[in-house]
Amino acid sequence: MEGTTCNGSEDSLPVFYLVGIPSLPESLFLPVFLIFVLIYLLILVGNALILMAVVAEPSLHKPMYFFLINLSALDILSTTTTIPKMLSLFLLGDHFLSFPACFLQMYLFHGLNCSEAFILVVMAYDRYVAICRPLHYPILMTPQTNASLAASAWFTALLLPIPAVVQTSQMAFVPVAQVYHCFCDHLAVVQASCSDTTHQTFMGFCIAMVVSFLPLLLVLLSYAHILASVLRISSREGRSKAFSTCSSHLLVVGTYYFSIAIAYVAYRADLPLDFHIMGNVVFAILTPVLNPLIYTLRNKDVKAAITKMACLQEPGHTEGS
């Protein structure tokens, strides 16, 4: 790539060249493209089905499912910020991304993933109130409260990446900066700069730790109370029913933090650059693709709503048939 001098003028913004997966031969670009197309379609169809089923089925108009459709919307939005560009890269060889597009992608990717972590906390709180304070549940989890909790999770998380994104945008870059990633991840863009990256790397790491582990701590605290409450239930059937209402959410939380662990180990371990990139890609797509499967396979109410919706779409179906 040409251009070895740092960009210092305000009238000419740099352009970012997404390297993708450095050691991946071009002969494998098409198979990788097809894999990502399949994953993206699964994410879109699976999460859209959950959204439509919850909206269409009156029996699912409950706080737990209201937060679930927020989670599904976040999964669709977060993957839509990254996967289409990855598809363009692997199919068309379109490696370039403009300065505004790169930083918008960076902001949306990190902000939406932060929102997902906070929505998981809100869902844990909902389960805590339902199991530990069932008599107060209708009072505490009103539609207004639910909307406020969801809005707080969205907007608080969307504010958190702003300082890091703004400061990174003020760093110096060569006119065509190589980003060793499939999309504009914060750390990859920082490493493409020709400024001192120490401060930005540390800031990004600190924000990531706060956004990852503070929500995890709150989720674990909620489930510690839930576990203590469930163990006090005398009947085995009652304990089983209480645990079953939490199982899907626990699996989603486990998947989310497992993907974070993969990304963290890939970054910290002494592994080739390709593993660092793929660890982050796994973090970007694993939870969105598995969430619909978890909720449709393990949650009988969601499964029944989707089945009912599918039956209503069958040709010749009439009410009462």
C-alpha positions, 0 to 999 in steps of 0.5 A, spaced: 500 500 500 502 506 498 502 512 503 507 512 509 506 519 512 501 520 517 495 524 515 496 531 519 491 535 515 484 536 516 482 536 509 484 529 507 481 524 511 484 517 511 481 511 508 481 504 511 483 498 508 480 492 511 485 486 510 480 481 512 484 474 514 491 475 512 493 468 511 487 466 508 488 464 500 483 467 495 481 460 493 477 460 500 474 467 499 468 464 496 467 458 501 468 463 507 463 468 504 458 462 503 459 460 510 458 467 513 451 468 508 448 462 511 450 465 518 447 471 517 441 468 514 440 464 520 441 470 525 436 474 521 431 469 520 431 466 527 431 473 531 425 476 526 421 469 528 422 471 535 420 478 534 414 476 530 412 471 535 412 475 541 409 481 538 403 477 535 402 472 540 398 475 546 400 470 551 407 472 550 406 479 552 410 479 559 416 482 561 421 476 560 419 476 552 419 484 552 426 484 554 427 478 549 425 482 543 430 487 545 435 482 545 433 479 538 433 486 535 440 488 538 442 481 535 440 483 528 442 490 528 449 488 531 451 483 526 448 488 520 453 493 522 459 488 520 457 482 516 454 485 510 461 489 509 465 482 511 460 479 505 463 484 500 470 483 502 470 476 501 465 476 495 467 482 491 474 484 494 472 490 497 477 492 502 476 499 503 472 503 508 471 511 508 473 514 515 466 516 517 464 509 515 469 506 519 468 510 525 460 509 525 461 501 524 466 501 530 461 505 534 455 501 533 458 495 533 461 496 540 455 500 543 450 495 541 454 489 544 454 493 550 447 494 550 446 486 549 450 485 556 446 490 559 439 487 557 442 480 559 442 484 566 435 486 566 433 479 564 436 477 570 433 482 574 426 480 571 427 473 573 430 475 580 423 479 581 419 473 578 422 468 583 424 471 589 418 476 590 413 473 586 407 477 589 410 484 588 412 482 580 406 485 577 407 492 581 415 492 580 415 490 573 410 494 570 410 496 562 412 503 564 418 500 568 420 495 563 420 500 558 425 504 562 429 499 564 430 497 556 431 504 554 436 505 560 440 499 557 440 501 550 442 508 551 447 508 557 451 502 553 450 507 547 454 512 550 460 508 553 464 507 547 463 515 545 470 517 548 474 511 545 471 512 538 472 520 538 479 520 541 481 514 536 478 518 530 483 524 532 489 519 532 494 520 526 493 515 520 497 514 513 492 516 507 491 508 506 491 505 513 491 497 513 486 495 519 488 487 520 481 485 521 474 484 517 471 490 520 473 496 524 474 493 531 477 499 536 483 495 537 485 493 530 483 501 528 488 503 534 493 499 531 493 501 524 495 508 527 502 511 527 500 515 533 502 512 540 497 507 541 498 506 549 493 510 551 488 508 547 489 501 547 489 501 555 482 505 555 479 500 550 481 495 555 478 498 561 472 500 558 471 492 555 473 490 562 467 494 565 462 493 560 464 485 560 465 484 568 460 489 571 454 486 568 456 479 569 457 481 576 450 483 577 447 477 573 451 472 578 448 476 584 441 476 581 442 468 580 445 467 587 439 470 590 435 466 585 438 459 587 438 461 595 430 462 593 429 456 589 433 451 594 428 454 599 422 451 595 420 444 598 417 441 592 421 438 587 416 440 582 416 447 584 424 447 584 424 444 577 419 449 574 423 455 577 429 453 574 426 451 568 424 459 567 431 461 568 435 455 563 434 459 557 437 466 559 442 462 563 444 459 556 444 465 553 448 469 558 453 463 558 454 463 550 455 471 551 461 470 556 464 464 552 464 468 546 468 474 550 472 469 553 474 466 546 476 473 544 480 475 550 484 469 550 485 470 542 487 477 543 492 475 550 495 469 548 501 468 543 497 466 537 498 468 530 494 474 528 489 470 524 487 467 531 486 474 534 481 476 528 477 470 528 476 470 536 473 477 535 469 475 529 466 469 533 464 474 539 461 478 533 456 472 531 456 466 536 451 469 541 446 472 535 446 466 531 445 461 538 440 466 541 434 464 537 436 456 537 436 457 545 429 460 545 426 456 540 428 449 542 428 450 550 422 455 551 416 451 550 412 458 549 416 461 544 416 454 540 408 454 541 408 461 538 412 460 532 409 454 530 402 457 531 404 463 527 407 458 521 400 454 521 396 461 520 401 462 514 399 455 511 395 456 504 388 454 506 388 455 513 382 458 516 380 459 523 377 453 527 380 448 521 
